[in-house]
Each structure stands twice: as C-alpha cells, then as structure tokens.
Amino acid sequence: MDGTQVAVKVQHPKVKKYSEVDMKTISFLLNTVAWFFPEFEFLWLSDEMNKNLPLELDFVKEGKNAEKVDKLLGHFDFLKVPKIHWDLTTERVLTMEYCDGGRVNDLTFLKQNAIDINQVTRDLGKLYSEMIFVHGFVHCDPHPGNVLVKKNNTTGRQEIVLLDHGLYQILTNEFRLNYANLWQSLIAADIEGIKTYSQRLGAGEFYPLFACMITARSWAVVTHGIDQVERSNVEDNLIKASIVDYFPQISHLLNQVPRQMLLLLKTNDLLRGIEYTLQVRKDASSFINMSRCCVRAVAIDQLNHCNGWRCYVRIFMNANFSLFKIRVYELATRVLSLPVFQYIQNKFWKKEQLVITASDIL
C-alpha cells in the first residue's frame, strides 16, 4: 500500500445468484403474457437481459473493456478512462484509479467550474461517433452517473471521465457499415438511401418509422434534412403524443431489427437525455463529426477489399475529397456563426422554419 487513492467496486456475494432468479422470473412472465396475447412482441427483452446481465457482473471483463476503449480512443485528449489496478481486481472486486468530477447533467457544477456545455455535448458526439462507426465497440450505458466532467488541474482543459465499462455492444462489420451509410443518407436527406439501408437493418416497410426512431425527428423533417430544420418544442411534443398511436408498429419493428440495434437505440436515448438536461440541441458540428466518421468507416472497408493500386488510389482520393467537402462546410458554418453574420442571417436570411403538424410525424 502506497497511499494511492483508488475507487473500489464490490459486488454483493448473492447478486449473481439473485440475478439468475430474476432472469428466469422475467422470462417466465414474458412468455406467459405472449401465450395469452400472441401479438405481444417483447420477448426480446428477456433475451437481451439473459445475454447482457451476466456480462455486467463480470468485473474482469469490465476492466478489459475499459482498457480497450482507452486504447481505441486514447487520441482524444479530452477523454479520461480510469486505469485498472489488476493486482487488486477479481470477478467481484474492481479496483481502479479514482477520478473526481461532476455529473454531466449537474448544471450548477458546470457553471461553477466554467465548463463549456456545448463543448461537452460536442465531445460526447465525437466519442460515440468514433465508437459506433469506426470501431464498432460501443459503451452502452452513458447515463449521467457514468459520465463525469472536470477541468484538468495541469492543463486547464475540460475532460470527460467515462465510467462503468460493463456493458458494451460489439457491432458486426456488416451492421456497422449499413448503419454508417444510413446516417450518411439521413444527413443528406437521401430518401432512397434511407429506405435501402433501413431495410438492410431489418426495418422492412417501416423504414420511415425507423428513420424517425433513430433521429427522434418527424418524417417531414427527415425528408427536408435533419441538419437544415431547427428543432422545436412543437415537434418534440407531437412526436411524444404520437408514440401511443404507433406503438404496435414500434413493437413490431423492435422485434425485427438486429439485436445490436436495441442497445444503440437505448444509447441514443441516454445521450439525448443528457442534451435535454443541458438544454442544448444537436448543431451542425455534431453532424459534421458524424459524417467524418461515416466516411472513414466506409473508406476503410472499401480499402480492405481492394485488389490493386488503382482501387486504393480511387478510394483514397474519393474519401479525402469527401472529407475536404466536410471541412469546407465546417469552415463555412464557423464563419456564419460569427456575430456579424448571425446579425445578417437574422435580418435577411433566417434558417428554414418548417411548420410541423400531427400528420407530418410519419
């Protein structure tokens, strides 16, 4: 013992035993409901619990996940993943570096420590875009208790501390690339692309609903461009009100899509919850970072299937040209965000305001 301050996570001796009972009980109840009501399509809940809960109870696996994500995303200077003390770690005891900070949704802490809220959400977007589209290794429990923010005492930079690495989703290459292409289509408002890649991900004829679920935007906005139409409380309230009407289609869709999608949907909702608490909306920079990761993901896969130098050159040039266009767009948005241009836009050229009604949701 050298006096090093650590954080210790200890699992109760009976948790594993009780969790097995819980899983069997929930499976029995869901199957019973499905027997009485054949239209009940939520048996996947027990399948997901039976698969994921044991993983969260293995602290050695959690420590390895933490080290893997730290290695994959270590180039982000704003990310802090606690180091694992393997000599003091077992399946039921996890000993790691102690990291202080405030919860990401603690507005009082953020203001007191001069934390840039918009930068926090942008950095989270960068992290998750790279996890999902580039590496296919996704931390699936980003609730506020697992995401801390702080100022680095040495550099003065703000950092994100990512905790609880028990639940990760590993995406197959096929799924990851289809999902990347789907997001590229969504950002470009490419309806044919949205249909194609949604159907490849199991949405079938419900591809408009699938697109709305992923983006949390109305179909009218999706077809106009999710980065072109400002979000409004009216749209949010209409979407919430329509969930009951579309519940049978939503339950059917959740039963049809790959299981990898379920944890991604949950992860998206948790991240949106953080944005809602911080009272920020996705801005152009969020879609810019996402676009970069999608371009990289698709290009890397294409390069892996090349069989000659001409193919390499063509893909390399196409990818870099796409990244160049994204960079130009990014610079243009930064220029237009300057006060003088904001004044001109507000005076003479306001961003499109799309009037959303209940009939436009889907």
Buried (B, 14 or more C-beta within 10 A) or exposed (E): EEEEEEBEBEBEEEEBEEBBEEBEEBBEEBEEEBEEEEEBBEBBEBEBBBEBBBEBBBBBBBBBBBBBBBEBBEEBEBBBBBBBBEEEBEEBEBBBBEBEBBBBBBBEBBEEBEBEBEBBBBBBBBBBBBBBBBBBBBBBBBBBEBBBBBBEEEEEEBBBBBBBBBBBBEBEEEBBBBBBBBBBBBBBBBBEBBBBBBBBBBBEEBBBBBBBBBBBBBBBBBBBBBBEBBBBEEBBEBBEEBEEEBEEBBBBBBBBBBBBBBBBEBBBEBBEBBBEBBEBBBBBBBBBBBBBBBBBBBBBBBEEEBEEEEEEEEBBEBBEEBBEEBEEBBEEBEEBEEEEBEEEEEEEEEEEEBEBEEEBBB
